[in-house]
Amino acid sequence: MTTHPEAASLENLLHEERSFAPSPAFAAQANAQPSLYADAAADRLGFWADQARDLVSWHTPFTQTLDWTDAPVARWFADGTLNAAYNAVDRHVEAGRGDRVALHFEGEPGDTRTVTYADLQRDVARAANALAALGVAKGDRVVIYLPMLVESVVAMLACARIGAVHSVVFGGFSADALRSRIADAEAKLVITADGGYRRGAPSALKPAVDEALDGEGTDTVKHVLVVRRTGQDTAWTQGRDIWWDDALESADTFHEPVWVDAEHPLFILYTSGTTGKPKGILHTTGGYLTQCAYTHKYVFDLKDDDVYWCTADIGWVTGHSYVVYGPLANGATQVIYEGTPDTPHRGRWWELIEKYGVSILYTAPTAIRTCMKWGEDIPAGFDLSSLRVLGSVGEPINPEAWMWYRRVIGGDTAPIVDTWWQTETGAIMISPLPGVTATKPGSAQVPLPGIAADVVDDDARSVPDGGGGYLVLTEPWPSMLRGIWGDRQRYEDTYWSRWKGLYFAGDGAKKDDDGDVWLLGRVDDVMNVSGHRLSTTEIESALVSHDIVAEAAVVGANDDMTGQAVVAFVILRGEHADRAATPEGAAEVQQELRNHVAKEIGPIAKPKRILVVPELPKTRSGKIMRRLLRDVAENRAVGDATTLADASVMTLISDGLTATKSADD
Ligand code: WT7
């Protein structure tokens, strides 16, 4: 494989010798036992069928486990019927656990709400009736564009309850991004809020929905349900817009779940790919729910008295699988928090852990690094002794952050599970099992029991221990995506065309001498910024859609805090080129372009740096050599440039940059 800069800088990880064996006390009580691996290895499909029967309630039991005849589209447990919302809520109430707290909601301003499973059942039933009354039926798509609220969870479950397909769009995405997702899914309904609280102030959401619905391709939307959160003034379209509370108030609290086939679509979630157009990743019901519940139980060692907190927003897959479906299917008690970690102070998370006695925390490396930067005296001011399992997800975790997480947050005892997975995999695939695996700082280590993964070279040959290559999944798994919404060909091309019969994840990986897997970052045009997936091509398209930009190239440069940072190189159109000649002019152009990207995609996609250049490095066939641009962005000597069509381009770029440097830094 081509060695990526990340791979090179992570090389020394493989000489990591620290390892933390599980304590005998933890191992003795752990859900996971070493026999789990042996059981799964002895009969992989039988193992999954057992999980599906143990952890999920079926309306009609299934008799077939896997049907792979339409590969690469899998069918799991296909002749069974079930309902995901019934599994997440009702069955716990029926089992006499209605008084158990499902959600401890904490709003950013400090307002709280305690929601039991019985409360959740009432609300979900009401919302399901309300959706049905608005004409939403089985198979219809509903777009959910909400902050982290109890209603967000209820809205997702209400869709699942009637067999409608939810498509949650992260509240930080722009009106344009929302519009294209509504149009692609041909949604019938949008559920949003007047606004949410962000960094101490109300921040409006509804205007973005209004703008999106003014745009092309959104005529399918008949109604907008609006949750009242901030109470701010909200423009209203009579006949189309309805307050959530009004719709629920008049709705009955009884609702018979719509039993669906195991392969009925549960949700679509858009994620960035290597082209400009986001992909609608499709997940179905039975296999997805099985793997969410299974991984949540074993990877986090969930017990009855645990208080679990996953800090992810429901706008990402982590929020789907590890705030909504996994924990609720397992009847967990969890914390959900609306705001940012530093509002109103930098100890907010640790304060919440102390307040609710959180015992399992699942978060992202970027958050851990930010807390490291703020200093360990902040968490030291709170009682974190309730924590007993710590999870990490979204990007490779560097050993320093891992060690800090373990020592400062985990009191040197809580096992860390570094969990590798993707929107496409639906649930965790590679992770240590607490109580079983001796953990290593920075490695996701081993495929879970039932999961088959490998690291292969360019010719799909399994690399030996100590070798590097591409991460692949070699057998279908229950929560795998069933395709890209409306585009089977793109599904096959993206994931299955590189090597026959192997799922290509897009990540570089290595095996250490023990055969443990180390993830090394993406090997395609996808960036990972603070654990969020962004496409270089998508940001390039946003940049060139601005009048002053002639050409753009985007790279993900290593960043101490966010993992990668978006760095853009732009060529301005003729008459505008002069504007960037002075430091003030360049700063102005950069600001204008940053705002433009925020408008086109969302603030998360804003380039950290925009460098105005006279040329871009291209091969003779016209392909931009991003590798060289990355060298520039990371202040390295530029690597091998012999394949450039015009070798002087890199000098031109470097000289130009020295001249404008003061404007960027
Ligand atoms: C990409 C998937 C999985 C939910 C959040 C992100 C990277 C994810 C890890 C990890 C190293 C990781 C990969 C992957 N990634 N977890 N533990 N170690 N890299 O989901 O937005 O679909 O992104 O995130 O590059 O392909 P996503």
Boltz pocket constraint, residues with backbone or C-beta under 6 A from the ligand:
constraints:
  - pocket:
      binder: B
      contacts: [[A, 271], [A, 317], [A, 318], [A, 392], [A, 393], [A, 394], [A, 395], [A, 396], [A, 397], [A, 418], [A, 419], [A, 420], [A, 421], [A, 422], [A, 423], [A, 424], [A, 430], [A, 444], [A, 505], [A, 506], [A, 507], [A, 519], [A, 520], [A, 521], [A, 522], [A, 528], [A, 531], [A, 532], [A, 533]]
      max_distance: 6.0
